[in-house]
Amino acid sequence: MNGDLDRLQEVVGLRFNDETLLHRALVHSSFLNENPDFDLASNERLEFLGDALLDFIVGERLYRSFPEMDEGELTKLRAALINAKTLAKFARSMELGDYMRLSRGEDERGGRARAGLLSDAFEALVAAIYLDSGLEAVENFVMPFIEPEAARVLERGLERDHKSRLQEWTQSELRVTPVYRTIKERGPDHAKEFTVEVWVGDTAYGRGEGRTKQAAQQRAAQHALEELAKDDV
């Protein structure tokens, strides 16, 4: 593992009572495949708990901070704040990938920079903080990331749609424009349902269904963004 865990604890703002939890949060499953006798489990169980903690902590903060928002708006805002892309951005800002235990192959393939791996590690770190020091410590760690990100999301508008976000990213990073293909129409004219796939280059990255082609395209774009985040957005 690269990096000094003392330095990481300074970045987190917490001295762990049980450093084993911090170590475990940084163990990717690929490392155990290569080192089966290693004495710690992977971070997958911590990731599960961290995901639930983030949903609760951020959900409660949004509920208290925005009494004028209805359930749908709160859900959209939380989804914009807790997703693989955003959590990976937080992880990169603290250079979390430098501290991870990865297999040699995963490391050589650029795993330390991969969004899916980084977002999982961030969630695992959240869980480790909670198990070590409680909910208040998690809030103290998470909110300096969440609050400015929420301000940015609200400034650009919650209604920025998935298609726009997908096109912005693919044109910026890949120099291609997503292509939407209607692959199925069913039902009578007054109640049609459409199934749409979105292609980025030669790959279908998402599929969506809806009562209109536009709604189906939006869902397909949403799924594509999720898949691209897992790959390396």
PAZAPA-4460 file (N, C-alpha, C; in steps of 0.05 Angstrom, whole numbers, plus 32768, in hexadecimal, padded with zeros to 4 digits):
% residues 233
    n_x    n_y    n_z   ca_x   ca_y   ca_z    c_x    c_y    c_z   seq   type   mol
   8011   7FE8   8000   8000   8000   8000   8011   8019   8000     1      M     A
   800A   802C   7FEF   8019   8045   7FEE   800D   8058   8002     2      N     A
   801C   806D   8009   8012   8082   801A   8015   807C   8037     3      G     A
   8014   8091   8047   8018   808F   8063   7FFD   8093   8071     4      D     A
   7FF5   807E   8080   7FDA   8080   808D   7FD8   8096   80A2     5      L     A
   7FEF   809E   80AD   7FEE   80B5   80BF   7FE5   80CE   80AF     6      D     A
   7FF0   80D0   8097   7FE8   80E7   8087   7FCB   80E5   807F     7      R     A
   7FC1   80CD   8079   7FA5   80CA   8072   7F93   80D2   8089     8      L     A
   7F9B   80CA   80A1   7F8B   80D1   80B8   7F8A   80EF   80BD     9      Q     A
   7FA0   80FD   80B6   7FA0   811A   80B7   7F8C   8126   80A3    10      E     A
   7F8B   811A   808C   7F78   8124   8077   7F5B   811F   8080    11      V     A
   7F57   8107   808C   7F3C   8100   8095   7F34   8112   80AD    12      V     A
   7F48   811A   80BC   7F42   812A   80D4   7F3C   811A   80EC    13      G     A
   7F46   8101   80ED   7F3F   80EE   8103   7F56   80DB   8107    14      L     A
   7F5E   80D8   8120   7F71   80C3   8128   7F61   80AB   8130    15      R     A
   7F63   8095   8120   7F53   807D   8125   7F5B   8070   8140    16      F     A
   7F48   8068   814F   7F4D   8057   8167   7F55   803B   815F    17      N     A
   7F49   8031   8149   7F4F   8017   813F   7F58   801A   8122    18      D     A
   7F72   801B   811D   7F7C   801F   8102   7F76   8007   80F0    19      E     A
   7F6F   7FF0   80FB   7F68   7FDA   80EA   7F51   7FE0   80D8    20      T     A
   7F3E   7FF0   80E3   7F27   7FF8   80D3   7F2F   8009   80BB    21      L     A
   7F42   801B   80BF   7F4C   802B   80A9   7F5B   801A   8095    22      L     A
   7F6B   8008   809E   7F79   7FF6   808C   7F65   7FE6   807B    23      H     A
   7F50   7FDC   8088   7F3D   7FCB   807A   7F2E   7FDB   8065    24      R     A
   7F28   7FF4   806A   7F1A   8005   8057   7F29   8008   803D    25      A     A
   7F43   8003   803E   7F54   8008   8027   7F5D   7FEE   8018    26      L     A
   7F51   7FD7   8020   7F58   7FBE   8014   7F44   7FB7   7FFE    27      V     A
   7F4D   7FB8   7FE5   7F3C   7FB0   7FCE   7F3C   7F91   7FCB    28      H     A
   7F26   7F86   7FC2   7F24   7F69   7FC0   7F39   7F5D   7FAE    29      S     A
   7F42   7F6C   7F9A   7F57   7F62   7F88   7F71   7F5C   7F97    30      S     A
   7F77   7F6B   7FAC   7F8F   7F67   7FBC   7F8E   7F4C   7FCA    31      F     A
   7F76   7F45   7FD4   7F73   7F2B   7FE2   7F75   7F14   7FCE    32      L     A
   7F6C   7F17   7FB6   7F6F   7F02   7FA2   7F8C   7EFC   7F9D    33      N     A
   7F9D   7F10   7F9F   7FB9   7F0D   7F9A   7FC9   7F06   7FB4    34      E     A
   7FBC   7F0C   7FCB   7FC9   7F08   7FE5   7FB5   7EFA   7FF7    35      N     A
   7FAF   7EE0   7FF2   7F9A   7ED3   8001   7F9F   7ED0   801F    36      P     A
   7FB8   7ED2   8027   7FBF   7ECF   8044   7FBF   7EE9   8053    37      D     A
   7FB8   7EFF   8045   7FB7   7F19   8053   7FA2   7F18   8069    38      F     A
   7FA8   7F26   8080   7F98   7F22   8098   7F81   7F34   809B    39      D     A
   7F7A   7F44   8086   7F62   7F55   8087   7F4F   7F4E   8070    40      L     A
   7F35   7F52   8075   7F21   7F4F   8060   7F22   7F67   804D    41      A     A
   7F14   7F65   8037   7F12   7F7B   8024   7F00   7F90   8030    42      S     A
   7EFE   7FA7   8022   7EED   7FBD   802B   7ED0   7FBB   8022    43      N     A
   7EC7   7FA4   8017   7EAD   7FA3   800C   7E97   7FA6   8021    44      E     A
   7E99   7F99   8038   7E85   7F9C   804D   7E84   7FB9   8057    45      R     A
   7E9B   7FC5   805A   7E9C   7FE1   8063   7E8F   7FF3   804E    46      L     A
   7E93   7FED   8035   7E87   7FFC   801F   7E69   7FFB   8021    47      E     A
   7E5E   7FE4   8027   7E41   7FE0   802A   7E36   7FF3   8040    48      F     A
   7E44   7FF2   8057   7E3B   8003   806D   7E3F   8021   8067    49      L     A
   7E55   8028   805B   7E5A   8044   8054   7E45   804F   8041    50      G     A
   7E3C   803F   802E   7E27   8048   801C   7E0E   804F   802B    51      D     A
   7E06   803E   803E   7DEE   8044   804E   7DF2   805C   8060    52      A     A
   7E09   805F   806B   7E0F   8077   807C   7E0D   8091   806C    53      L     A
   7E19   8091   8055   7E18   80A9   8044   7DFB   80B0   803D    54      L     A
   7DEB   809C   8035   7DCF   80A2   802F   7DC1   80AF   8047    55      D     A
   7DC6   80A4   805E   7DB8   80AF   8076   7DC3   80CB   807D    56      F     A
   7DDD   80CE   807F   7DE8   80E7   8089   7DE2   80FE   8075    57      I     A
   7DE6   80F9   805C   7DE1   810E   8048   7DC3   8113   8046    58      V     A
   7DB3   80FE   8047   7D96   8101   8046   7D8C   8112   805D    59      G     A
   7D96   810D   8075   7D8D   811C   808C   7D96   813A   8089    60      E     A
   7DAE   813E   8081   7DB8   815A   807E   7DA8   8169   8069    61      R     A
   7DA1   815C   8053   7D91   816A   803F   7D75   816F   8049    62      L     A
   7D6A   815C   8057   7D4F   8160   8063   7D4E   8178   8075    63      Y     A
   7D62   817C   8085   7D63   8192   8098   7D6B   81AC   808B    64      R     A
   7D7B   81AB   8076   7D86   81C3   806A   7D73   81CF   8055    65      S     A
   7D62   81BF   8049   7D50   81C8   8033   7D33   81C2   8039    66      F     A
   7D27   81CF   804D   7D0B   81C9   8054   7CF7   81CF   803D    67      P     A
   7D00   81DF   802A   7CEE   81E6   8014   7CED   81D1   7FFE    68      E     A
   7D00   81BE   7FFE   7D01   81AA   7FE9   7CEE   8193   7FEF    69      M     A
   7CE1   8189   7FD9   7CD0   8172   7FDD   7CE1   8158   7FDB    70      D     A
   7CD4   8141   7FDE   7CE3   8128   7FDF   7CF2   8123   7FC5    71      E     A
   7CE5   812A   7FAE   7CF3   8125   7F95   7D0C   8136   7F91    72      G     A
   7D0B   814F   7F9A   7D22   8160   7F97   7D39   8157   7FAA    73      E     A
   7D31   814F   7FC2   7D45   8145   7FD5   7D53   812C   7FCA    74      L     A
   7D43   811A   7FBE   7D4E   8102   7FB3   7D61   8108   7F9C    75      T     A
   7D5A   811B   7F8B   7D6C   8122   7F75   7D86   812E   7F7F    76      K     A
   7D84   813F   7F93   7D9C   814C   7F9E   7DAE   8137   7FAB    77      L     A
   7DA2   8125   7FBA   7DB3   8110   7FC7   7DC0   80FF   7FB2    78      R     A
   7DB1   80F8   7F9D   7DBD   80E7   7F88   7DD4   80F6   7F7A    79      A     A
   7DD2   8110   7F77   7DE7   811F   7F6B   7E00   8121   7F7C    80      A     A
   7DFC   811D   7F97   7E13   811F   7FAA   7E1F   8104   7FB0    81      L     A
   7E0F   80EF   7FAF   7E19   80D4   7FB6   7E17   80C2   7F9E    82      I     A
   7E2C   80C1   7F8F   7E2E   80B0   7F77   7E4B   80AA   7F73    83      N     A
   7E51   8097   7F61   7E6D   808F   7F5E   7E7E   80A5   7F54    84      A     A
   7E74   80B6   7F42   7E85   80CC   7F38   7E8C   80E0   7F4E    85      K     A
   7E78   80E8   7F5D   7E7D   80FC   7F72   7E8F   80F1   7F88    86      T     A
   7E89   80D9   7F91   7E99   80CD   7FA7   7EB5   80C9   7F9E    87      L     A
   7EB9   80C1   7F85   7ED4   80BE   7F7A   7EE3   80D9   7F7A    88      A     A
   7ED4   80EE   7F73   7EE1   8109   7F74   7EEA   8110   7F90    89      K     A
   7ED9   810A   7FA4   7EE2   810F   7FC0   7EFB   80FE   7FC6    90      F     A
   7EFA   80E5   7FBE   7F11   80D3   7FC4   7F2B   80DD   7FB7    91      A     A
   7F28   80E7   7F9E   7F40   80F1   7F90   7F4B   810A   7F9E    92      R     A
   7F39   811A   7FA8   7F42   8133   7FB5   7F53   812E   7FCD    93      S     A
   7F50   8116   7FDA   7F60   810F   7FF1   7F74   80FA   7FEA    94      M     A
   7F77   80F4   7FD0   7F8B   80E1   7FC6   7F88   80C5   7FD3    95      E     A
   7F6F   80BD   7FD6   7F69   80A4   7FE4   7F74   808C   7FD6    96      L     A
   7F75   808D   7FBB   7F7F   8077   7FAC   7F9C   8070   7FB3    97      G     A
   7FAB   8083   7FBC   7FC8   807E   7FC2   7FCB   806B   7FDA    98      D     A
   7FB6   8069   7FEA   7FB9   8059   8003   7FAE   803D   8000    99      Y     A
   7FA3   8037   7FE9   7F94   801D   7FE6   7FA7   8006   7FE1   100      M     A
   7F9E   7FEF   7FEB   7FAB   7FD6   7FE4   7F9C   7FC9   7FCD   101      R     A
   7FAA   7FC7   7FB6   7F9F   7FBC   7F9D   7FB1   7FA5   7F94   102      L     A
   7FA5   7F94   7F83   7FB6   7F81   7F76   7FC9   7F8F   7F63   103      S     A
   7FDE   7F82   7F5B   7FF1   7F8E   7F48   7FE3   7F94   7F2E   104      R     A
   7FD2   7F82   7F25   7FC4   7F86   7F0B   7FB1   7F9D   7F0D   105      G     A
   7FA2   7F9F   7F22   7F8F   7FB6   7F25   7F9E   7FD0   7F27   106      E     A
   7FB4   7FD0   7F34   7FC5   7FE8   7F36   7FCF   7FF0   7F1A   107      D     A
   7FD9   7FDD   7F0B   7FE4   7FE3   7EF1   7FCF   7FEC   7EDD   108      E     A
   7FB6   7FE3   7EE2   7FA0   7FEC   7ED0   7F95   8007   7ED8   109      R     A
   7FA1   8014   7EEB   7F98   802F   7EF4   7F83   802F   7F08   110      G     A
   7F81   8019   7F18   7F6C   8017   7F2C   7F6B   802E   7F40   111      G     A
   7F82   8039   7F47   7F82   804E   7F5B   7F74   8067   7F52   112      R     A
   7F6F   806A   7F38   7F61   8081   7F2D   7F45   807A   7F24   113      A     A
   7F3C   8061   7F26   7F23   8059   7F1B   7F0C   8061   7F2E   114      R     A
   7EF7   806D   7F22   7EE2   8079   7F31   7ED3   8065   7F43   115      A     A
   7ECD   804D   7F37   7EBE   803A   7F47   7ECE   8031   7F60   116      G     A
   7EE7   802C   7F5C   7EF8   8023   7F73   7EFB   8039   7F87   117      L     A
   7EFE   8052   7F7F   7F02   8068   7F91   7EE8   806E   7FA1   118      L     A
   7ED2   806D   7F93   7EB9   8072   7FA1   7EB3   805D   7FB6   119      S     A
   7EB9   8044   7FAF   7EB6   802E   7FC3   7EC8   8032   7FDB   120      D     A
   7EE1   803B   7FD6   7EF3   803F   7FEC   7EEA   8056   7FFE   121      A     A
   7EDF   806B   7FF1   7ED4   8081   8001   7EBE   8078   8013   122      F     A
   7EAC   8068   8008   7E96   805D   8019   7EA1   804C   802F   123      E     A
   7EB5   803B   8029   7EC1   802A   803E   7ECE   803B   8054   124      A     A
   7EDB   8051   804C   7EE7   8063   805F   7ED2   806F   8071   125      L     A
   7EBC   8077   8066   7EA6   8082   8076   7E9D   806E   808B   126      V     A
   7E9A   8055   8083   7E92   8040   8096   7EA7   803C   80AC   127      A     A
   7EC0   803C   80A4   7ED6   8038   80B8   7ED6   804F   80CC   128      A     A
   7ED1   8067   80C3   7ED0   807E   80D6   7EB9   807A   80E9   129      I     A
   7EA2   8072   80DF   7E8A   806D   80F0   7E8F   8058   8105   130      Y     A
   7E9A   8041   80FD   7E9E   802B   810F   7EB3   8033   8124   131      L     A
   7EC6   8043   811C   7EDB   804B   812F   7ED2   8062   8142   132      D     A
   7EC4   8075   8137   7EC0   808E   8147   7EA4   8099   8147   133      S     A
   7E91   808C   8139   7E75   8094   813B   7E6C   80A6   8125   134      G     A
   7E52   80AD   8126   7E44   80BB   8111   7E4E   80D8   810F   135      L     A
   7E53   80E5   8125   7E5C   8101   8124   7E77   8103   8115   136      E     A
   7E88   80F0   8119   7EA2   80F0   810C   7E9E   80EE   80ED   137      A     A
   7E8B   80DD   80E5   7E85   80DA   80C9   7E7B   80F5   80BD   138      V     A
   7E69   8101   80CB   7E5E   811B   80C2   7E75   8130   80BF   139      E     A
   7E87   8130   80D3   7E9D   8143   80D2   7EAF   813E   80BA   140      N     A
   7EB1   8125   80B2   7EC2   811E   809A   7EB3   8123   8080   141      F     A
   7E9A   811C   807F   7E8B   811C   8066   7E82   8138   805E   142      V     A
   7E78   8148   8071   7E6B   8161   8069   7E7D   8176   805B   143      M     A
   7E97   8177   8061   7EA7   818A   8052   7EA9   8182   8034   144      P     A
   7EA3   8169   802D   7EA1   8162   8011   7E85   8168   8006   145      F     A
   7E71   8161   8016   7E55   8162   800C   7E4B   817F   8009   146      I     A
   7E50   8190   801C   7E44   81AA   801C   7E4C   81BB   8004   147      E     A
   7E66   81BD   7FFD   7E6D   81CC   7FE5   7E63   81BF   7FCB   148      P     A
   7E63   81A4   7FCB   7E58   8196   7FB4   7E3B   819C   7FB0   149      E     A
   7E2B   819C   7FC6   7E0F   81A3   7FC5   7E0B   81BF   7FBA   150      A     A
   7E1B   81D2   7FC2   7E19   81ED   7FB8   7E1E   81EE   7F9A   151      A     A
   7E32   81DE   7F91   7E37   81DE   7F74   7E20   81D2   7F64   152      R     A
   7E15   81BC   7F6F   7DFE   81AF   7F62   7DE7   81C2   7F60   153      V     A
   7DE1   81CF   7F75   7DCA   81E2   7F75   7DCE   81FA   7F64   154      L     A
   7DE7   8203   7F62   7DED   821A   7F50   7DE9   8213   7F33   155      E     A
   7DF0   81FB   7F2B   7DEC   81F4   7F0F   7DD0   81E9   7F09   156      R     A
   7DC1   81E3   7F1F   7DA5   81DA   7F1C   7DA2   81BD   7F1D   157      G     A
   7D8E   81B5   7F2D   7D88   8198   7F31   7D7D   818C   7F17   158      L     A
   7D72   819C   7F06   7D64   8191   7EEF   7D77   818C   7ED7   159      E     A
   7D90   8190   7EDA   7DA3   8189   7EC5   7DA0   816B   7EBF   160      R     A
   7D97   8164   7EA8   7D8E   8149   7EA3   7DA6   8136   7E9D   161      D     A
   7D9F   811C   7E9F   7DB3   8107   7E9B   7DBF   8108   7E7F   162      H     A
   7DAF   810E   7E6B   7DB9   810F   7E50   7DCE   8125   7E4D   163      K     A
   7DC8   813C   7E58   7DDC   8152   7E56   7DF6   814A   7E64   164      S     A
   7DF4   813E   7E7C   7E0C   8137   7E8B   7E1C   8122   7E7B   165      R     A
   7E0E   810E   7E70   7E1C   80FA   7E61   7E2A   8106   7E48   166      L     A
   7E1C   8117   7E3A   7E28   8123   7E22   7E40   8135   7E29   167      Q     A
   7E3D   8144   7E3F   7E54   8155   7E48   7E6D   8144   7E4D   168      E     A
   7E69   812D   7E5B   7E80   811D   7E61   7E8C   810F   7E49   169      W     A
   7E7B   8103   7E38   7E86   80F4   7E21   7E93   8107   7E0D   170      T     A
   7E88   811E   7E0A   7E95   8131   7DF7   7EB0   813C   7E03   171      Q     A
   7EB0   8140   7E1D   7EC8   814A   7E2A   7EDE   8135   7E2B   172      S     A
   7ED7   811C   7E32   7EEB   8108   7E38   7EF1   80F6   7E20   173      E     A
   7EDD   80F1   7E0F   7EE0   80DD   7DF9   7EDD   80EA   7DDE   174      L     A
   7ED4   8103   7DDD   7ED0   8110   7DC3   7EBB   8102   7DB2   175      R     A
   7EA7   80F6   7DBF   7E91   80EA   7DB0   7E77   80F3   7DBD   176      V     A
   7E62   80F1   7DAD   7E47   80F8   7DB6   7E36   80DE   7DBA   177      T     A
   7E28   80DB   7DD0   7E18   80C3   7DD4   7E02   80C1   7DBE   178      P     A
   7DFD   80A8   7DB7   7DE8   80A2   7DA3   7DD2   8092   7DB0   179      V     A
   7DB9   809B   7DAD   7DA2   808D   7DB9   7D93   807D   7DA4   180      Y     A
   7D8E   8064   7DAA   7D80   8053   7D97   7D67   8047   7DA4   181      R     A
   7D50   804B   7D97   7D38   803F   7DA1   7D37   8022   7D98   182      T     A
   7D38   800F   7DAB   7D3A   7FF3   7DA3   7D1F   7FE5   7DA6   183      I     A
   7D0B   7FF2   7DB3   7CF2   7FE5   7DB6   7CDC   7FF9   7DBB   184      K     A
   7CC5   7FF5   7DAE   7CAC   8005   7DB4   7C96   7FF1   7DB9   185      E     A
   7C87   7FF5   7DCD   7C70   7FE2   7DD2   7C59   7FF2   7DDE   186      R     A
   7C41   7FE6   7DDB   7C29   7FF2   7DE6   7C1A   8002   7DD1   187      G     A
   7C01   8009   7DD7   7BF1   8019   7DC5   7BFB   8036   7DC3   188      P     A
   7BF1   8044   7DAF   7BFB   805F   7DAB   7BF8   8072   7DC3   189      D     A
   7BE3   806E   7DD2   7BDE   8080   7DE9   7BED   8078   7E02   190      H     A
   7BFB   8061   7E01   7C09   8058   7E19   7C22   8048   7E11   191      A     A
   7C31   8054   7DFE   7C4A   8046   7DF5   7C5F   8046   7E0A   192      K     A
   7C70   8032   7E09   7C88   8032   7E19   7CA0   802C   7E08   193      E     A
   7CB5   803B   7E0C   7CCD   803A   7DFB   7CE5   802F   7E0B   194      F     A
   7CF5   8020   7DFD   7D0F   8017   7E08   7D25   8022   7DF7   195      T     A
   7D38   8030   7E04   7D4D   803E   7DF5   7D68   8035   7E00   196      V     A
   7D7B   8032   7DEE   7D97   802D   7DF6   7DA8   8046   7DEF   197      E     A
   7DBC   804C   7E00   7DCE   8061   7DF9   7DEA   8055   7DF4   198      V     A
   7DF5   805D   7DDE   7E10   8053   7DD5   7E24   8069   7DD8   199      W     A
   7E3B   8062   7DE3   7E52   8074   7DE4   7E68   8066   7DD4   200      V     A
   7E6D   8071   7DBC   7E7F   8063   7DAA   7E73   8049   7DA2   201      G     A
   7E81   8033   7DA5   7E78   8019   7D9C   7E6B   8009   7DB3   202      D     A
   7E65   8015   7DC9   7E5B   8007   7DE0   7E40   8012   7DEA   203      T     A
   7E2D   8000   7DEF   7E14   8007   7DFB   7E18   8009   7E19   204      A     A
   7E15   8021   7E24   7E1B   8025   7E41   7E02   8026   7E52   205      Y     A
   7DEB   802A   7E46   7DD3   802C   7E57   7DBA   8026   7E47   206      G     A
   7DA6   801D   7E56   7D8C   8018   7E4A   7D76   8023   7E5D   207      R     A
   7D62   802F   7E51   7D4C   803A   7E61   7D31   8036   7E54   208      G     A
   7D1C   8037   7E65   7D01   8035   7E5C   7CF1   804D   7E65   209      E     A
   7CDD   8054   7E55   7CCC   806A   7E5D   7CB4   806D   7E4B   210      G     A
   7CA0   807D   7E54   7C88   8081   7E44   7C8D   8093   7E2C   211      R     A
   7CA3   80A2   7E2C   7CAB   80B1   7E15   7CC8   80AA   7E0E   212      T     A
   7CD0   80B0   7DF5   7CEC   80AB   7DEE   7CFF   80BC   7DFF   213      K     A
   7CF7   80D5   7E05   7D08   80E6   7E15   7D0C   80DA   7E31   214      Q     A
   7CF7   80D0   7E3E   7CFA   80C5   7E58   7D0C   80AC   7E58   215      A     A
   7D08   809C   7E43   7D19   8084   7E40   7D36   808B   7E3C   216      A     A
   7D3B   80A0   7E2C   7D56   80A9   7E27   7D63   80B3   7E41   217      Q     A
   7D54   80C2   7E51   7D5E   80CC   7E6B   7D67   80B5   7E7D   218      Q     A
   7D56   80A0   7E7E   7D5D   8089   7E8F   7D75   807A   7E84   219      R     A
   7D77   8078   7E6A   7D8E   806B   7E5E   7DA7   807B   7E64   220      A     A
   7DA6   8095   7E62   7DBD   80A6   7E68   7DC5   80A4   7E85   221      A     A
   7DB1   80A2   7E97   7DB7   809E   7EB4   7DC7   8085   7EB8   222      Q     A
   7DBE   806F   7EAC   7DCB   8055   7EAF   7DE7   8056   7EA3   223      H     A
   7DEA   8064   7E8C   7E04   8066   7E80   7E18   8075   7E92   224      A     A
   7E0F   808B   7E9E   7E20   8099   7EB1   7E29   8087   7EC8   225      L     A
   7E17   8077   7ED2   7E1E   8065   7EE8   7E33   8050   7EDF   226      E     A
   7E30   8046   7EC7   7E43   8032   7EBC   7E5E   803F   7EB6   227      E     A
   7E5E   8056   7EAB   7E77   8064   7EA5   7E86   806B   7EBF   228      L     A
   7E77   8071   7ED4   7E84   8077   7EED   7E91   805E   7EF8   229      A     A
   7E85   8047   7EF5   7E91   802E   7EFE   7EAB   8029   7EEE   230      K     A
   7EAA   802F   7ED4   7EC2   802A   7EC3   7ED9   803C   7ECA   231      D     A
   7ED3   8056   7EC8   7EEA   8069   7ECE   7EE2   8085   7EC9   232      D     A
   7ECC   808E   7ED1   7EC5   80AA   7ECC   7ED2   80BB   7EE1   233      V     A
***
